[in-house]
Amino acid sequence: MLNILSVTDDKNRLNNLIFGPKLGNNSSRFCTELRTVKIITLTTDMGLKDHYVAALKGTILKLFPDAQIIDISHNVRPFDVAEAAYYLQSSIQDFPEGTVHIIGVDSEPMINFSGSEGAFPSVMKFNGQYLLSNDNGFFGSFLAENKHEGFYRIDDVLSNPELFRFPTKNMLIPAGCKILNGADVESFASEFGSFKRAFAPSAVIEQNLIKGNVIHIDNYGNLITNIHKDIFERFGKETPFTIYYRHKDYHIDEISATYNSVPSGEKVAIFNDNGLLEIAINRGANASNGGAEKLFGMRIGDVVRVEFTPRGSRNTLESLF
């Protein structure tokens, strides 16, 4: 039987037990290296059927062999930069400073042929992290009302037209790997004063009413709206309300703490991990017995209304008679 106390009395033997004999004496260095691992994420509309994502990862490993590559999603709707922005908004807070995010959605540069400003590969620094994308509306949609720490256009884009054939691989990833290697952004990009914003609906507040929209439907068929908990709570935490979706026959009048707060197969409304109002079917899923998307016939863009009835309001008084 192993005597744990005798092992803990001997630092080297403890290191050997935890990390193995070859690594034991270098465990402190090992842990430090783990803490400083360089992360690069991929968000694309390329899917997984073809070779494109593999080509991206191979290029990263050639340029920076020690990179930790994380897939956020490769199932963004083709050219939908607003959906790509939603994925990054929902996950960026879970990554450490220094992380590099590659967004390969509608990434081919657009040159100023028609009098517009065009769209060029760019870098935005946000909360100590770096987002690389074509300036096609992604940055403005991602940032919303937040502030960035620097915005740059990648230099020498027009001098290599052959790179346009696969711009995510040939332009964005090399720039991202330069950042992982410790290069200053200004060594390969120039500061720029503006960026585009793709259209993304925002929740609207009216008297005793919030009008929002379904902005995402997840793999379970859950309906995620653009109604944030902060907006909801402006009307007071104890104010009665009803959430209407599709038509008046579909409604929910309470916010649950978890999906399992209601029986299986019942509709439920929660605020998810990002603080957004979500309408779901507990243990429902599109691939099995049907999620909220299928059962309610909802689509992205559909309206969700939250009607509040403060005490003393007309609706509250009418209910007494």
Protein Blocks (a to p, Z undefined) as FASTA:
>chain_A
ZZfklmmmpmklmmmmmnojklmmmmmmmmmmmmmpccdddddfkbjmbmmlmmmmmmmm
mmmmmbccddfbfcbcehilklmmmmmmmmmmmpcehiacdddehkaccddfkopnbjad
ddddeehiacddddehjmmmmnmmaccfbdcddehklmmmmlmmmmmlmmmmmmmmmmmn
opafklmpccdfbdcddddddddddehiacdddfbdcfkopacdfbdfklmmmnopklcc
dddehiamlccfbdcfbfklpcehiacddddfkopacdddehiafklnopfklmnopaeh
iacddddddehiaklmmmmZZ
